[in-house]
Amino acid sequence: MSDVCDFPKYIQIQTTTRCGARCRMCPHPSASRSWPNGPMDEALFRNILAQCRGQAVKRICPYLMADPLCDARIFDRIRHIRSVLPDVEIEVSTTPQMLVPARHGDLLAAPLTELRISSHGITEEDYRLLMPGVRYETAWPNFCAFIAKWREVQPYALCIVSLYGVLPPERERAIADHWEKQGIRLERWRVTSRGGRIDLDQFDTVPDPTDWPRARREPPYACRFARDTEWMHILSDGRVTLCCMDYHQEVILGDLQDQTLMEVWTGDVFAGVRDRIAKGTSHTDNFLCERCEWYVSESVLRAKSLQTADVS
């Protein structure tokens, strides 16, 4: 198992549960209907930030499984993060439908480190197929107008996020070429099943994930992105969930209404989950990590270690 940080290095905070993009590769449209939580209370939000003072927190992301620009108080909250933690990185991720001109000024003035915009395509056909909740005819011009304004001042890093494995290869090449010509950084993530909640068979172009140590072949050993050892994921009602794949709030590690961040982070529940992952035991109760493409098996770690040894 990877070493566990003394305090979470990266923290995602779900200030709102809303998102209207209805992405085809995301469980939000169906899963969110059963969520018992709504907007985050301001007192809870400020309490979370206060507990981060003096800790080695590197990045705060005021969003989790939703679009933060659906939160009417998001810009005040971003400013509060910066006032409490002046050196922390602040990352926000949104969708093109939220980039209406009325928000451009607040967005450009926000004390962010990075703004990530999820755009799974560049044409009306792409959006209709993959982001049906986004009205391309209005969202795309607003998106382009915002990028033009961002270029003038470049107050923080801008990144376009796009999943691959969901469109024909020629379309994915066209998307990559478009952003390269624009000089805008494109970060591409392979589509996942979101912990078994999305049927990948619906995407005929998904490559055979033979390089992923899937649960049906090998038990998990560690999260590929250290979500259990470096990250904390806080739902809007204060409950702490295992990671950003837990759309059905299956693995709850604690509750910040009754516990501190440190108590949850070092508590028996979280320790038990980490131990379960690290031991790579075979699960029989449909455990979230068993269904996730983000874990790394022990054999893969050993293979990578051998490759590194050979190189050195």
PEFEN-V706690 format. One record per backbone hydrogen bond with DSSP energy under -0.5 kcal/mol. NH is the residue of the N-H (numbers start at 1). CO is the residue of the C=O. E is the energy in kcal/mol with one decimal. If there is no record, write none. Layout:
# PEFEN-V706690
nh->{NH	NH}
co->{CO	CO}
e->{E	E}
This chain:
# PEFEN-V706690
nh->{5	9	10	11	12	13	14	15	24	26	30	31	32	33	34	35	40	41	45	46	47	48	49	50	51	52	52	53	53	55	57	58	59	60	61	62	62	63	67	68	68	70	71	72	74	77	78	79	80	81	82	83	84	85	88	89	91	92	94	96	98	99	100	103	104	104	105	107	108	109	110	110	112	113	114	115	116	117	118	118	119	119	121	127	128	129	130	131	132	133	134	134	135	136	138	139	140	142	143	144	145	146	147	148	149	150	151	152	153	153	154	157	159	160	161	162	164	171	172	173	174	175	176	177	178	179	180	181	182	183	183	184	185	187	188	189	191	197	198	200	202	203	204	206	210	212	213	214	217	218	221	222	224	226	229	230	231	232	233	234	234	235	235	238	240	241	241	242	246	247	249	252	253	253	254	256	258	259	264	265	266	267	271	272	273	274	275	276	277	278	279	280	280	281	290	291	291	292	295	296	301	302	303	304	305	306	307	308	309	310	311	312}
co->{229	230	230	59	232	61	234	13	130	23	27	27	28	30	31	32	15	236	41	42	43	44	45	46	47	48	49	49	50	52	55	9	9	89	11	60	91	61	18	66	93	67	68	70	71	73	74	75	76	77	78	79	80	81	85	58	60	114	116	118	95	96	98	100	100	101	101	103	104	105	106	107	110	90	90	157	92	159	94	116	117	161	119	123	124	125	126	127	22	21	21	131	133	134	135	135	136	138	139	140	141	142	143	144	145	146	147	148	149	150	150	113	115	185	117	187	189	168	168	169	170	171	172	173	174	175	176	177	178	179	180	179	158	160	186	162	164	193	193	198	199	200	202	203	208	209	211	212	214	214	296	296	294	223	226	226	226	10	241	12	232	233	239	235	254	233	239	251	243	245	246	250	240	251	240	238	255	255	260	261	262	264	267	268	269	270	271	272	273	274	275	276	277	276	287	287	288	289	292	222	297	298	299	300	301	302	303	304	305	306	307	308}
e->{-2.3	-1.7	-2.2	-2.1	-2.8	-2.7	-2.6	-1.3	-2.4	-1.6	-0.8	-3.2	-2.4	-0.7	-1.7	-0.9	-2.6	-0.6	-2.2	-2.5	-2.0	-2.3	-2.0	-2.3	-1.8	-0.6	-1.1	-0.6	-1.0	-2.0	-1.7	-2.6	-1.8	-2.9	-3.1	-0.6	-0.5	-2.4	-2.5	-0.7	-0.8	-2.1	-2.0	-0.7	-1.9	-2.3	-2.4	-2.1	-1.9	-2.3	-2.1	-2.0	-2.3	-3.0	-1.3	-2.8	-2.0	-2.0	-2.6	-0.7	-1.9	-1.7	-1.0	-2.4	-0.6	-1.1	-0.6	-2.7	-2.6	-1.6	-1.0	-0.5	-2.4	-3.1	-1.8	-2.5	-3.2	-2.6	-2.9	-0.5	-0.7	-2.3	-1.5	-2.2	-2.5	-1.9	-2.8	-2.3	-0.6	-2.6	-0.5	-2.2	-0.5	-1.1	-1.2	-3.2	-2.3	-1.6	-2.7	-2.7	-2.4	-2.3	-2.2	-2.1	-1.9	-2.8	-2.3	-1.0	-0.9	-0.8	-3.9	-2.0	-2.4	-2.8	-2.5	-2.2	-2.1	-1.0	-2.0	-2.3	-1.7	-2.2	-2.2	-2.7	-2.3	-1.9	-1.9	-2.4	-1.5	-0.8	-0.7	-2.2	-0.6	-3.4	-0.6	-1.5	-2.3	-1.6	-2.3	-0.9	-1.3	-1.7	-0.9	-1.6	-2.3	-1.6	-0.5	-1.8	-1.9	-2.6	-1.4	-1.6	-3.8	-1.7	-0.6	-2.3	-0.9	-1.9	-0.7	-2.9	-0.5	-0.6	-3.2	-2.1	-2.5	-2.1	-0.6	-1.4	-1.5	-2.1	-1.6	-0.8	-3.4	-0.5	-0.8	-3.0	-1.5	-1.8	-2.0	-2.9	-2.4	-0.9	-2.2	-2.5	-1.9	-2.5	-2.4	-2.0	-2.1	-2.8	-2.2	-0.5	-0.9	-1.0	-0.9	-0.7	-1.4	-1.0	-0.8	-3.7	-2.0	-2.4	-2.3	-2.5	-2.2	-2.3	-2.3	-2.4	-2.1	-2.4	-2.1	-2.3}
